[in-house]
Amino acid sequence: SIHQRQRTIYKVTSSIVRFQRDFLDKGISCLKPLVLRDVAEDIQMHESTVSRVTTNKYVHTPQGLLELKFFFNSAIQCLDGDSVSSESVKLHLKNIIKSENSARPYSDQEIADMLKKYNINVARRTVAKYREALGILPSRKRRNPYELPLV
């Protein structure tokens, strides 16, 4: 039974690697949307088996030590019909906020509009949800009153 468990873990991990090859080679911006069902169908096992196998299991990758559950994430539809992972959207959001003028930080709506330049169509509420998940304050609390705004 231990050998069966090892084979199952190997199958699941191999499937994840096939789906997420670009992420492993290039980084978080290339993380693809992936759900348990995709891997389950690929290896012809039940979703609940894939879920159990990936719980509390870690894999050493070129991107660091990651929990197998990390690779499963939701999809955000792009304007061109393609899709990106929610983690990739969070990375864009973090970079936009990092580059903002602290005297006039961007509102959630402005960030949503800026994401459209990356072909990512999200609502203001989604930006707020991701910003909060990343532990980033709202614009009014990010404002630095001691810096003069560039007009």
N, CA, C and O atoms as a GROMACS GRO file, in nm:
protein
  604
    1SER      N    1   0.082  -0.121   0.000
    1SER     CA    2   0.000   0.000   0.000
    1SER      C    3   0.086   0.126   0.000
    1SER      O    4   0.045   0.229  -0.054
    2ILE      N    5   0.204   0.119   0.060
    2ILE     CA    6   0.295   0.235   0.059
    2ILE      C    7   0.342   0.260  -0.084
    2ILE      O    8   0.354   0.376  -0.126
    3HIS      N    9   0.367   0.154  -0.158
    3HIS     CA   10   0.410   0.170  -0.298
    3HIS      C   11   0.299   0.232  -0.383
    3HIS      O   12   0.325   0.314  -0.470
    4GLN      N   13   0.175   0.192  -0.356
    4GLN     CA   14   0.060   0.250  -0.427
    4GLN      C   15   0.052   0.400  -0.399
    4GLN      O   16   0.029   0.480  -0.490
    5ARG      N   17   0.070   0.437  -0.272
    5ARG     CA   18   0.067   0.579  -0.233
    5ARG      C   19   0.178   0.657  -0.303
    5ARG      O   20   0.155   0.767  -0.353
    6GLN      N   21   0.298   0.600  -0.306
    6GLN     CA   22   0.410   0.666  -0.373
    6GLN      C   23   0.382   0.684  -0.522
    6GLN      O   24   0.413   0.789  -0.579
    7ARG      N   25   0.326   0.582  -0.586
    7ARG     CA   26   0.293   0.591  -0.729
    7ARG      C   27   0.189   0.701  -0.754
    7ARG      O   28   0.199   0.775  -0.851
    8THR      N   29   0.091   0.709  -0.666
    8THR     CA   30  -0.013   0.811  -0.681
    8THR      C   31   0.046   0.951  -0.666
    8THR      O   32   0.016   1.039  -0.746
    9ILE      N   33   0.128   0.970  -0.565
    9ILE     CA   34   0.194   1.101  -0.546
    9ILE      C   35   0.278   1.135  -0.668
    9ILE      O   36   0.278   1.250  -0.714
   10TYR      N   37   0.350   1.037  -0.721
   10TYR     CA   38   0.433   1.059  -0.839
   10TYR      C   39   0.348   1.099  -0.960
   10TYR      O   40   0.383   1.192  -1.033
   11LYS      N   41   0.238   1.029  -0.981
   11LYS     CA   42   0.149   1.060  -1.094
   11LYS      C   43   0.093   1.202  -1.083
   11LYS      O   44   0.094   1.277  -1.180
   12VAL      N   45   0.046   1.237  -0.964
   12VAL     CA   46  -0.012   1.370  -0.943
   12VAL      C   47   0.094   1.477  -0.966
   12VAL      O   48   0.070   1.576  -1.036
   13THR      N   49   0.212   1.459  -0.907
   13THR     CA   50   0.319   1.557  -0.921
   13THR      C   51   0.363   1.570  -1.066
   13THR      O   52   0.386   1.680  -1.114
   14SER      N   53   0.376   1.459  -1.136
   14SER     CA   54   0.414   1.463  -1.278
   14SER      C   55   0.311   1.538  -1.361
   14SER      O   56   0.347   1.614  -1.451
   15SER      N   57   0.185   1.517  -1.332
   15SER     CA   58   0.079   1.587  -1.404
   15SER      C   59   0.086   1.737  -1.378
   15SER      O   60   0.074   1.817  -1.471
   16ILE      N   61   0.105   1.775  -1.252
   16ILE     CA   62   0.116   1.917  -1.218
   16ILE      C   63   0.233   1.979  -1.293
   16ILE      O   64   0.221   2.089  -1.348
   17VAL      N   65   0.346   1.910  -1.297
   17VAL     CA   66   0.465   1.961  -1.368
   17VAL      C   67   0.434   1.981  -1.516
   17VAL      O   68   0.476   2.081  -1.574
   18ARG      N   69   0.362   1.887  -1.578
   18ARG     CA   70   0.326   1.903  -1.720
   18ARG      C   71   0.240   2.027  -1.740
   18ARG      O   72   0.262   2.104  -1.834
   19PHE      N   73   0.141   2.047  -1.653
   19PHE     CA   74   0.052   2.162  -1.667
   19PHE      C   75   0.124   2.294  -1.638
   19PHE      O   76   0.095   2.396  -1.702
   20GLN      N   77   0.217   2.293  -1.544
   20GLN     CA   78   0.277   2.418  -1.496
   20GLN      C   79   0.424   2.434  -1.538
   20GLN      O   80   0.500   2.504  -1.471
   21ARG      N   81   0.464   2.372  -1.647
   21ARG     CA   82   0.603   2.379  -1.694
   21ARG      C   83   0.652   2.524  -1.710
   21ARG      O   84   0.764   2.556  -1.669
   22ASP      N   85   0.570   2.611  -1.770
   22ASP     CA   86   0.613   2.750  -1.791
   22ASP      C   87   0.638   2.820  -1.658
   22ASP      O   88   0.735   2.896  -1.646
   23PHE      N   89   0.554   2.796  -1.559
   23PHE     CA   90   0.575   2.856  -1.427
   23PHE      C   91   0.708   2.809  -1.369
   23PHE      O   92   0.785   2.890  -1.317
   24LEU      N   93   0.734   2.681  -1.376
   24LEU     CA   94   0.857   2.626  -1.319
   24LEU      C   95   0.981   2.684  -1.388
   24LEU      O   96   1.084   2.705  -1.323
   25ASP      N   97   0.971   2.710  -1.518
   25ASP     CA   98   1.084   2.764  -1.594
   25ASP      C   99   1.097   2.916  -1.582
   25ASP      O  100   1.209   2.968  -1.575
   26LYS      N  101   0.983   2.987  -1.580
   26LYS     CA  102   0.986   3.133  -1.594
   26LYS      C  103   0.937   3.212  -1.474
   26LYS      O  104   0.970   3.330  -1.462
   27GLY      N  105   0.860   3.153  -1.384
   27GLY     CA  106   0.816   3.225  -1.265
   27GLY      C  107   0.666   3.248  -1.257
   27GLY      O  108   0.589   3.202  -1.342
   28ILE      N  109   0.627   3.321  -1.153
   28ILE     CA  110   0.486   3.336  -1.114
   28ILE      C  111   0.399   3.395  -1.224
   28ILE      O  112   0.281   3.362  -1.232
   29SER      N  113   0.454   3.482  -1.306
   29SER     CA  114   0.371   3.543  -1.411
   29SER      C  115   0.323   3.440  -1.512
   29SER      O  116   0.230   3.467  -1.589
   30CYS      N  117   0.384   3.323  -1.514
   30CYS     CA  118   0.345   3.217  -1.608
   30CYS      C  119   0.264   3.105  -1.543
   30CYS      O  120   0.240   3.002  -1.605
   31LEU      N  121   0.221   3.125  -1.418
   31LEU     CA  122   0.139   3.024  -1.351
   31LEU      C  123   0.005   3.015  -1.420
   31LEU      O  124  -0.064   3.116  -1.437
   32LYS      N  125  -0.033   2.896  -1.460
   32LYS     CA  126  -0.159   2.876  -1.534
   32LYS      C  127  -0.271   2.841  -1.437
   32LYS      O  128  -0.247   2.782  -1.332
   33PRO      N  129  -0.394   2.878  -1.473
   33PRO     CA  130  -0.508   2.834  -1.392
   33PRO      C  131  -0.515   2.680  -1.396
   33PRO      O  132  -0.499   2.619  -1.502
   34LEU      N  133  -0.539   2.621  -1.281
   34LEU     CA  134  -0.544   2.475  -1.274
   34LEU      C  135  -0.639   2.434  -1.162
   34LEU      O  136  -0.633   2.490  -1.052
   35VAL      N  137  -0.725   2.339  -1.188
   35VAL     CA  138  -0.816   2.288  -1.086
   35VAL      C  139  -0.792   2.139  -1.068
   35VAL      O  140  -0.735   2.073  -1.155
   36LEU      N  141  -0.836   2.086  -0.955
   36LEU     CA  142  -0.817   1.944  -0.924
   36LEU      C  143  -0.868   1.854  -1.036
   36LEU      O  144  -0.807   1.752  -1.067
   37ARG      N  145  -0.980   1.893  -1.096
   37ARG     CA  146  -1.041   1.812  -1.202
   37ARG      C  147  -0.945   1.792  -1.319
   37ARG      O  148  -0.940   1.684  -1.378
   38ASP      N  149  -0.868   1.897  -1.354
   38ASP     CA  150  -0.773   1.886  -1.466
   38ASP      C  151  -0.672   1.773  -1.442
   38ASP      O  152  -0.648   1.690  -1.530
   39VAL      N  153  -0.614   1.772  -1.323
   39VAL     CA  154  -0.515   1.670  -1.290
   39VAL      C  155  -0.582   1.534  -1.278
   39VAL      O  156  -0.529   1.434  -1.326
   40ALA      N  157  -0.698   1.529  -1.214
   40ALA     CA  158  -0.771   1.402  -1.197
   40ALA      C  159  -0.801   1.337  -1.332
   40ALA      O  160  -0.782   1.217  -1.349
   41GLU      N  161  -0.848   1.417  -1.426
   41GLU     CA  162  -0.877   1.363  -1.560
   41GLU      C  163  -0.749   1.319  -1.631
   41GLU      O  164  -0.747   1.217  -1.700
   42ASP      N  165  -0.642   1.396  -1.613
   42ASP     CA  166  -0.515   1.364  -1.678
   42ASP      C  167  -0.461   1.229  -1.632
   42ASP      O  168  -0.409   1.152  -1.713
   43ILE      N  169  -0.472   1.200  -1.503
   43ILE     CA  170  -0.416   1.075  -1.450
   43ILE      C  171  -0.524   0.969  -1.425
   43ILE      O  172  -0.495   0.862  -1.372
   44GLN      N  173  -0.646   0.999  -1.464
   44GLN     CA  174  -0.760   0.907  -1.453
   44GLN      C  175  -0.781   0.858  -1.310
   44GLN      O  176  -0.788   0.738  -1.283
   45MET      N  177  -0.791   0.956  -1.220
   45MET     CA  178  -0.823   0.928  -1.079
   45MET      C  179  -0.933   1.023  -1.037
   45MET      O  180  -0.966   1.117  -1.109
   46HIS      N  181  -0.989   1.000  -0.920
   46HIS     CA  182  -1.096   1.085  -0.870
   46HIS      C  183  -1.037   1.213  -0.811
   46HIS      O  184  -0.926   1.214  -0.759
   47GLU      N  185  -1.114   1.323  -0.822
   47GLU     CA  186  -1.070   1.452  -0.767
   47GLU      C  187  -1.036   1.442  -0.619
   47GLU      O  188  -0.938   1.502  -0.574
   48SER      N  189  -1.116   1.368  -0.543
   48SER     CA  190  -1.091   1.358  -0.398
   48SER      C  191  -0.956   1.291  -0.369
   48SER      O  192  -0.890   1.323  -0.270
   49THR      N  193  -0.916   1.198  -0.455
   49THR     CA  194  -0.785   1.133  -0.440
   49THR      C  195  -0.675   1.235  -0.462
   49THR      O  196  -0.578   1.241  -0.386
   50VAL      N  197  -0.688   1.315  -0.567
   50VAL     CA  198  -0.589   1.419  -0.597
   50VAL      C  199  -0.584   1.519  -0.481
   50VAL      O  200  -0.476   1.561  -0.441
   51SER      N  201  -0.698   1.555  -0.428
   51SER     CA  202  -0.704   1.649  -0.316
   51SER      C  203  -0.631   1.594  -0.194
   51SER      O  204  -0.551   1.664  -0.131
   52ARG      N  205  -0.659   1.469  -0.160
   52ARG     CA  206  -0.593   1.406  -0.043
   52ARG      C  207  -0.442   1.396  -0.063
   52ARG      O  208  -0.365   1.422   0.029
   53VAL      N  209  -0.402   1.358  -0.183
   53VAL     CA  210  -0.259   1.340  -0.212
   53VAL      C  211  -0.183   1.471  -0.202
   53VAL      O  212  -0.066   1.472  -0.162
   54THR      N  213  -0.246   1.582  -0.238
   54THR     CA  214  -0.176   1.711  -0.240
   54THR      C  215  -0.181   1.784  -0.106
   54THR      O  216  -0.116   1.887  -0.090
   55THR      N  217  -0.256   1.733  -0.010
   55THR     CA  218  -0.267   1.799   0.121
   55THR      C  219  -0.140   1.776   0.202
   55THR      O  220  -0.094   1.663   0.219
   56ASN      N  221  -0.085   1.886   0.251
   56ASN     CA  222   0.036   1.883   0.336
   56ASN      C  223   0.156   1.817   0.268
   56ASN      O  224   0.240   1.757   0.336
   57LYS      N  225   0.164   1.827   0.136
   57LYS     CA  226   0.279   1.775   0.062
   57LYS      C  227   0.348   1.893  -0.006
   57LYS      O  228   0.283   1.983  -0.057
   58TYR      N  229   0.480   1.890  -0.006
   58TYR     CA  230   0.558   1.999  -0.063
   58TYR      C  231   0.651   1.945  -0.170
   58TYR      O  232   0.690   1.828  -0.168
   59VAL      N  233   0.687   2.033  -0.262
   59VAL     CA  234   0.777   1.994  -0.370
   59VAL      C  235   0.882   2.105  -0.386
   59VAL      O  236   0.850   2.223  -0.382
   60HIS      N  237   1.007   2.063  -0.403
   60HIS     CA  238   1.115   2.159  -0.425
   60HIS      C  239   1.121   2.189  -0.574
   60HIS      O  240   1.137   2.099  -0.656
   61THR      N  241   1.108   2.318  -0.610
   61THR     CA  242   1.105   2.360  -0.751
   61THR      C  243   1.210   2.468  -0.774
   61THR      O  244   1.267   2.519  -0.678
   62PRO      N  245   1.236   2.504  -0.900
   62PRO     CA  246   1.324   2.618  -0.927
   62PRO      C  247   1.270   2.749  -0.866
   62PRO      O  248   1.345   2.844  -0.848
   63GLN      N  249   1.140   2.752  -0.836
   63GLN     CA  250   1.078   2.872  -0.778
   63GLN      C  251   1.074   2.863  -0.625
   63GLN      O  252   1.014   2.950  -0.560
   64GLY      N  253   1.135   2.762  -0.567
   64GLY     CA  254   1.138   2.746  -0.422
   64GLY      C  255   1.057   2.625  -0.377
   64GLY      O  256   1.005   2.549  -0.458
   65LEU      N  257   1.047   2.609  -0.246
   65LEU     CA  258   0.971   2.500  -0.187
   65LEU      C  259   0.824   2.541  -0.182
   65LEU      O  260   0.789   2.640  -0.119
   66LEU      N  261   0.738   2.465  -0.249
   66LEU     CA  262   0.597   2.501  -0.261
   66LEU      C  263   0.507   2.385  -0.222
   66LEU      O  264   0.538   2.269  -0.248
   67GLU      N  265   0.395   2.419  -0.158
   67GLU     CA  266   0.295   2.318  -0.128
   67GLU      C  267   0.229   2.277  -0.260
   67GLU      O  268   0.206   2.362  -0.346
   68LEU      N  269   0.198   2.150  -0.276
   68LEU     CA  270   0.134   2.105  -0.400
   68LEU      C  271   0.002   2.178  -0.424
   68LEU      O  272  -0.036   2.200  -0.539
   69LYS      N  273  -0.069   2.215  -0.318
   69LYS     CA  274  -0.196   2.288  -0.332
   69LYS      C  275  -0.175   2.424  -0.398
   69LYS      O  276  -0.268   2.479  -0.458
   70PHE      N  277  -0.054   2.480  -0.388
   70PHE     CA  278  -0.024   2.610  -0.447
   70PHE      C  279  -0.054   2.612  -0.597
   70PHE      O  280  -0.097   2.714  -0.651
   71PHE      N  281  -0.032   2.500  -0.664
   71PHE     CA  282  -0.046   2.494  -0.809
   71PHE      C  283  -0.190   2.500  -0.856
   71PHE      O  284  -0.217   2.524  -0.973
   72PHE      N  285  -0.284   2.478  -0.764
   72PHE     CA  286  -0.426   2.482  -0.798
   72PHE      C  287  -0.479   2.621  -0.767
   72PHE      O  288  -0.479   2.664  -0.651
   73ASN      N  289  -0.524   2.691  -0.868
   73ASN     CA  290  -0.573   2.828  -0.848
   73ASN      C  291  -0.680   2.860  -0.951
   73ASN      O  292  -0.695   2.792  -1.052
   74SER      N  293  -0.753   2.966  -0.921
   74SER     CA  294  -0.866   3.002  -1.008
   74SER      C  295  -0.819   3.077  -1.132
   74SER      O  296  -0.707   3.128  -1.138
   75ALA      N  297  -0.907   3.084  -1.230
   75ALA     CA  298  -0.877   3.151  -1.356
   75ALA      C  299  -0.946   3.285  -1.363
   75ALA      O  300  -1.059   3.302  -1.316
   76ILE      N  301  -0.879   3.381  -1.423
   76ILE     CA  302  -0.936   3.512  -1.453
   76ILE      C  303  -0.938   3.523  -1.605
   76ILE      O  304  -0.835   3.506  -1.670
   77GLN      N  305  -1.055   3.552  -1.660
   77GLN     CA  306  -1.067   3.565  -1.805
   77GLN      C  307  -1.000   3.693  -1.853
   77GLN      O  308  -1.016   3.799  -1.793
   78CYS      N  309  -0.924   3.682  -1.959
   78CYS     CA  310  -0.860   3.798  -2.021
   78CYS      C  311  -0.953   3.857  -2.126
   78CYS      O  312  -1.050   3.794  -2.167
   79LEU      N  313  -0.921   3.977  -2.169
   79LEU     CA  314  -1.002   4.044  -2.270
   79LEU      C  315  -0.998   3.971  -2.404
   79LEU      O  316  -1.092   3.980  -2.483
   80ASP      N  317  -0.889   3.898  -2.430
   80ASP     CA  318  -0.876   3.827  -2.557
   80ASP      C  319  -0.932   3.685  -2.553
   80ASP      O  320  -0.915   3.609  -2.648
   81GLY      N  321  -0.999   3.649  -2.442
   81GLY     CA  322  -1.058   3.516  -2.431
   81GLY      C  323  -0.968   3.415  -2.363
   81GLY      O  324  -1.015   3.309  -2.323
   82ASP      N  325  -0.841   3.445  -2.350
   82ASP     CA  326  -0.747   3.358  -2.280
   82ASP      C  327  -0.774   3.370  -2.130
   82ASP      O  328  -0.864   3.443  -2.089
   83SER      N  329  -0.698   3.301  -2.048
   83SER     CA  330  -0.715   3.316  -1.904
   83SER      C  331  -0.580   3.316  -1.834
   83SER      O  332  -0.483   3.259  -1.885
   84VAL      N  333  -0.574   3.381  -1.719
   84VAL     CA  334  -0.452   3.386  -1.637
   84VAL      C  335  -0.488   3.341  -1.496
   84VAL      O  336  -0.606   3.341  -1.459
   85SER      N  337  -0.388   3.303  -1.420
   85SER     CA  338  -0.414   3.258  -1.283
   85SER      C  339  -0.436   3.378  -1.192
   85SER      O  340  -0.387   3.488  -1.219
   86SER      N  341  -0.509   3.356  -1.086
   86SER     CA  342  -0.533   3.462  -0.988
   86SER      C  343  -0.401   3.507  -0.925
   86SER      O  344  -0.386   3.624  -0.891
   87GLU      N  345  -0.306   3.415  -0.909
   87GLU     CA  346  -0.175   3.452  -0.852
   87GLU      C  347  -0.100   3.547  -0.944
   87GLU      O  348  -0.031   3.638  -0.897
   88SER      N  349  -0.112   3.528  -1.074
   88SER     CA  350  -0.048   3.616  -1.171
   88SER      C  351  -0.110   3.756  -1.163
   88SER      O  352  -0.039   3.856  -1.172
   89VAL      N  353  -0.242   3.762  -1.147
   89VAL     CA  354  -0.311   3.891  -1.134
   89VAL      C  355  -0.264   3.961  -1.006
   89VAL      O  356  -0.243   4.082  -1.006
   90LYS      N  357  -0.249   3.885  -0.898
   90LYS     CA  358  -0.202   3.943  -0.771
   90LYS      C  359  -0.061   4.001  -0.787
   90LYS      O  360  -0.030   4.104  -0.728
   91LEU      N  361   0.023   3.934  -0.865
   91LEU     CA  362   0.158   3.984  -0.890
   91LEU      C  363   0.152   4.118  -0.963
   91LEU      O  364   0.223   4.211  -0.927
   92HIS      N  365   0.069   4.127  -1.067
   92HIS     CA  366   0.053   4.254  -1.139
   92HIS      C  367   0.004   4.363  -1.044
   92HIS      O  368   0.054   4.475  -1.046
   93LEU      N  369  -0.094   4.330  -0.961
   93LEU     CA  370  -0.151   4.426  -0.866
   93LEU      C  371  -0.043   4.476  -0.771
   93LEU      O  372  -0.032   4.596  -0.745
   94LYS      N  373   0.038   4.384  -0.719
   94LYS     CA  374   0.145   4.420  -0.626
   94LYS      C  375   0.246   4.514  -0.694
   94LYS      O  376   0.291   4.611  -0.633
   95ASN      N  377   0.280   4.485  -0.820
   95ASN     CA  378   0.376   4.568  -0.893
   95ASN      C  379   0.321   4.707  -0.923
   95ASN      O  380   0.395   4.805  -0.916
   96ILE      N  381   0.192   4.716  -0.955
   96ILE     CA  382   0.130   4.846  -0.980
   96ILE      C  383   0.135   4.931  -0.854
   96ILE      O  384   0.172   5.048  -0.859
   97ILE      N  385   0.099   4.872  -0.741
   97ILE     CA  386   0.098   4.947  -0.615
   97ILE      C  387   0.239   4.984  -0.573
   97ILE      O  388   0.261   5.092  -0.518
   98LYS      N  389   0.336   4.896  -0.599
   98LYS     CA  390   0.474   4.925  -0.563
   98LYS      C  391   0.528   5.046  -0.640
   98LYS      O  392   0.612   5.120  -0.589
   99SER      N  393   0.479   5.066  -0.763
   99SER     CA  394   0.531   5.174  -0.847
   99SER      C  395   0.450   5.304  -0.836
   99SER      O  396   0.483   5.402  -0.903
  100GLU      N  397   0.345   5.305  -0.754
  100GLU     CA  398   0.260   5.424  -0.746
  100GLU      C  399   0.327   5.537  -0.669
  100GLU      O  400   0.420   5.515  -0.592
  101ASN      N  401   0.278   5.659  -0.692
  101ASN     CA  402   0.322   5.777  -0.619
  101ASN      C  403   0.251   5.773  -0.483
  101ASN      O  404   0.128   5.776  -0.477
  102SER      N  405   0.328   5.768  -0.374
  102SER     CA  406   0.267   5.752  -0.242
  102SER      C  407   0.189   5.876  -0.198
  102SER      O  408   0.110   5.870  -0.104
  103ALA      N  409   0.210   5.989  -0.264
  103ALA     CA  410   0.131   6.108  -0.233
  103ALA      C  411  -0.008   6.099  -0.297
  103ALA      O  412  -0.102   6.163  -0.251
  104ARG      N  413  -0.019   6.020  -0.402
  104ARG     CA  414  -0.149   5.999  -0.467
  104ARG      C  415  -0.163   5.853  -0.511
  104ARG      O  416  -0.154   5.822  -0.630
  105PRO      N  417  -0.186   5.764  -0.414
  105PRO     CA  418  -0.198   5.622  -0.447
  105PRO      C  419  -0.321   5.594  -0.533
  105PRO      O  420  -0.419   5.668  -0.529
  106TYR      N  421  -0.314   5.486  -0.610
  106TYR     CA  422  -0.424   5.450  -0.699
  106TYR      C  423  -0.542   5.393  -0.621
  106TYR      O  424  -0.524   5.320  -0.524
  107SER      N  425  -0.661   5.427  -0.666
  107SER     CA  426  -0.782   5.365  -0.610
  107SER      C  427  -0.796   5.225  -0.670
  107SER      O  428  -0.729   5.192  -0.768
  108ASP      N  429  -0.882   5.144  -0.611
  108ASP     CA  430  -0.906   5.010  -0.664
  108ASP      C  431  -0.958   5.016  -0.807
  108ASP      O  432  -0.922   4.932  -0.890
  109GLN      N  433  -1.043   5.115  -0.837
  109GLN     CA  434  -1.095   5.128  -0.973
  109GLN      C  435  -0.984   5.164  -1.072
  109GLN      O  436  -0.981   5.113  -1.183
  110GLU      N  437  -0.894   5.254  -1.030
  110GLU     CA  438  -0.782   5.291  -1.117
  110GLU      C  439  -0.692   5.170  -1.144
  110GLU      O  440  -0.642   5.152  -1.256
  111ILE      N  441  -0.672   5.087  -1.042
  111ILE     CA  442  -0.590   4.966  -1.060
  111ILE      C  443  -0.660   4.870  -1.155
  111ILE      O  444  -0.595   4.811  -1.242
  112ALA      N  445  -0.792   4.854  -1.140
  112ALA     CA  446  -0.868   4.767  -1.232
  112ALA      C  447  -0.853   4.816  -1.375
  112ALA      O  448  -0.836   4.736  -1.467
  113ASP      N  449  -0.859   4.949  -1.394
  113ASP     CA  450  -0.842   5.006  -1.528
  113ASP      C  451  -0.700   4.981  -1.582
  113ASP      O  452  -0.682   4.953  -1.700
  114MET      N  453  -0.600   4.992  -1.494
  114MET     CA  454  -0.461   4.969  -1.536
  114MET      C  455  -0.438   4.822  -1.573
  114MET      O  456  -0.360   4.793  -1.664
  115LEU      N  457  -0.504   4.731  -1.505
  115LEU     CA  458  -0.488   4.589  -1.536
  115LEU      C  459  -0.538   4.557  -1.676
  115LEU      O  460  -0.494   4.459  -1.737
  116LYS      N  461  -0.630   4.639  -1.727
  116LYS     CA  462  -0.679   4.618  -1.864
  116LYS      C  463  -0.567   4.634  -1.966
  116LYS      O  464  -0.572   4.576  -2.074
  117LYS      N  465  -0.463   4.713  -1.932
  117LYS     CA  466  -0.348   4.728  -2.021
  117LYS      C  467  -0.273   4.595  -2.035
  117LYS      O  468  -0.204   4.571  -2.134
  118TYR      N  469  -0.287   4.509  -1.934
  118TYR     CA  470  -0.226   4.376  -1.938
  118TYR      C  471  -0.325   4.272  -1.990
  118TYR      O  472  -0.301   4.152  -1.982
  119ASN      N  473  -0.438   4.322  -2.044
  119ASN     CA  474  -0.540   4.235  -2.101
  119ASN      C  475  -0.620   4.160  -1.994
  119ASN      O  476  -0.683   4.059  -2.023
  120ILE      N  477  -0.615   4.211  -1.869
  120ILE     CA  478  -0.682   4.146  -1.756
  120ILE      C  479  -0.805   4.228  -1.718
  120ILE      O  480  -0.793   4.345  -1.682
  121ASN      N  481  -0.921   4.166  -1.727
  121ASN     CA  482  -1.047   4.236  -1.699
  121ASN      C  483  -1.102   4.190  -1.564
  121ASN      O  484  -1.160   4.082  -1.554
  122VAL      N  485  -1.083   4.272  -1.461
  122VAL     CA  486  -1.136   4.241  -1.328
  122VAL      C  487  -1.216   4.359  -1.275
  122VAL      O  488  -1.192   4.474  -1.312
  123ALA      N  489  -1.311   4.330  -1.188
  123ALA     CA  490  -1.393   4.434  -1.126
  123ALA      C  491  -1.316   4.500  -1.013
  123ALA      O  492  -1.220   4.444  -0.960
  124ARG      N  493  -1.359   4.619  -0.977
  124ARG     CA  494  -1.300   4.691  -0.864
  124ARG      C  495  -1.305   4.604  -0.738
  124ARG      O  496  -1.210   4.602  -0.660
  125ARG      N  497  -1.417   4.533  -0.718
  125ARG     CA  498  -1.433   4.448  -0.599
  125ARG      C  499  -1.328   4.336  -0.596
  125ARG      O  500  -1.280   4.297  -0.489
  126THR      N  501  -1.293   4.284  -0.713
  126THR     CA  502  -1.191   4.180  -0.721
  126THR      C  503  -1.055   4.236  -0.684
  126THR      O  504  -0.977   4.171  -0.614
  127VAL      N  505  -1.025   4.358  -0.731
  127VAL     CA  506  -0.900   4.424  -0.694
  127VAL      C  507  -0.895   4.440  -0.542
  127VAL      O  508  -0.792   4.413  -0.480
  128ALA      N  509  -1.005   4.485  -0.482
  128ALA     CA  510  -1.010   4.504  -0.337
  128ALA      C  511  -0.987   4.371  -0.264
  128ALA      O  512  -0.913   4.366  -0.166
  129LYS      N  513  -1.050   4.266  -0.312
  129LYS     CA  514  -1.036   4.133  -0.250
  129LYS      C  515  -0.890   4.085  -0.256
  129LYS      O  516  -0.836   4.037  -0.156
  130TYR      N  517  -0.827   4.098  -0.372
  130TYR     CA  518  -0.689   4.054  -0.387
  130TYR      C  519  -0.595   4.143  -0.306
  130TYR      O  520  -0.501   4.093  -0.244
  131ARG      N  521  -0.620   4.275  -0.306
  131ARG     CA  522  -0.536   4.368  -0.229
  131ARG      C  523  -0.540   4.331  -0.081
  131ARG      O  524  -0.436   4.327  -0.015
  132GLU      N  525  -0.661   4.304  -0.030
  132GLU     CA  526  -0.675   4.265   0.111
  132GLU      C  527  -0.606   4.132   0.139
  132GLU      O  528  -0.543   4.115   0.243
  133ALA      N  529  -0.617   4.037   0.046
  133ALA     CA  530  -0.552   3.906   0.063
  133ALA      C  531  -0.400   3.921   0.069
  133ALA      O  532  -0.332   3.842   0.135
  134LEU      N  533  -0.347   4.022  -0.001
  134LEU     CA  534  -0.203   4.047  -0.001
  134LEU      C  535  -0.159   4.131   0.118
  134LEU      O  536  -0.040   4.155   0.137
  135GLY      N  537  -0.256   4.176   0.199
  135GLY     CA  538  -0.224   4.258   0.316
  135GLY      C  539  -0.189   4.401   0.280
  135GLY      O  540  -0.116   4.467   0.354
  136ILE      N  541  -0.240   4.450   0.168
  136ILE     CA  542  -0.213   4.587   0.123
  136ILE      C  543  -0.331   4.675   0.163
  136ILE      O  544  -0.447   4.640   0.141
  137LEU      N  545  -0.300   4.789   0.221
  137LEU     CA  546  -0.403   4.881   0.270
  137LEU      C  547  -0.477   4.949   0.155
  137LEU      O  548  -0.427   4.953   0.042
  138PRO      N  549  -0.598   5.003   0.183
  138PRO     CA  550  -0.669   5.082   0.081
  138PRO      C  551  -0.592   5.210   0.049
  138PRO      O  552  -0.504   5.251   0.125
  139SER      N  553  -0.625   5.273  -0.063
  139SER     CA  554  -0.548   5.390  -0.110
  139SER      C  555  -0.541   5.502  -0.006
  139SER      O  556  -0.436   5.562   0.012
  140ARG      N  557  -0.651   5.529   0.062
  140ARG     CA  558  -0.649   5.640   0.159
  140ARG      C  559  -0.553   5.613   0.275
  140ARG      O  560  -0.502   5.706   0.337
  141LYS      N  561  -0.528   5.485   0.304
  141LYS     CA  562  -0.436   5.451   0.412
  141LYS      C  563  -0.293   5.432   0.362
  141LYS      O  564  -0.199   5.426   0.442
  142ARG      N  565  -0.275   5.423   0.230
  142ARG     CA  566  -0.140   5.414   0.172
  142ARG      C  567  -0.082   5.552   0.146
  142ARG      O  568   0.038   5.566   0.123
  143ARG      N  569  -0.167   5.652   0.149
  143ARG     CA  570  -0.124   5.788   0.116
  143ARG      C  571  -0.022   5.837   0.217
  143ARG      O  572  -0.039   5.821   0.337
  144ASN      N  573   0.086   5.898   0.166
  144ASN     CA  574   0.187   5.959   0.251
  144ASN      C  575   0.165   6.110   0.245
  144ASN      O  576   0.195   6.172   0.142
  145PRO      N  577   0.113   6.170   0.352
  145PRO     CA  578   0.079   6.313   0.348
  145PRO      C  579   0.201   6.405   0.341
  145PRO      O  580   0.186   6.525   0.316
  146TYR      N  581   0.320   6.350   0.364
  146TYR     CA  582   0.439   6.435   0.366
  146TYR      C  583   0.505   6.450   0.231
  146TYR      O  584   0.598   6.528   0.216
  147GLU      N  585   0.457   6.377   0.132
  147GLU     CA  586   0.509   6.392  -0.003
  147GLU      C  587   0.417   6.482  -0.083
  147GLU      O  588   0.295   6.471  -0.074
  148LEU      N  589   0.476   6.570  -0.159
  148LEU     CA  590   0.396   6.658  -0.244
  148LEU      C  591   0.355   6.582  -0.369
  148LEU      O  592   0.438   6.516  -0.431
  149PRO      N  593   0.228   6.591  -0.406
  149PRO     CA  594   0.185   6.521  -0.528
  149PRO      C  595   0.246   6.583  -0.652
  149PRO      O  596   0.261   6.705  -0.661
  150LEU      N  597   0.281   6.500  -0.747
  150LEU     CA  598   0.331   6.549  -0.875
  150LEU      C  599   0.211   6.586  -0.960
  150LEU      O  600   0.130   6.500  -0.994
  151VAL      N  601   0.201   6.712  -0.994
  151VAL     CA  602   0.084   6.759  -1.069
  151VAL      C  603   0.121   6.782  -1.213
  151VAL      O  604   0.036   6.822  -1.293
   0.00000   0.00000   0.00000
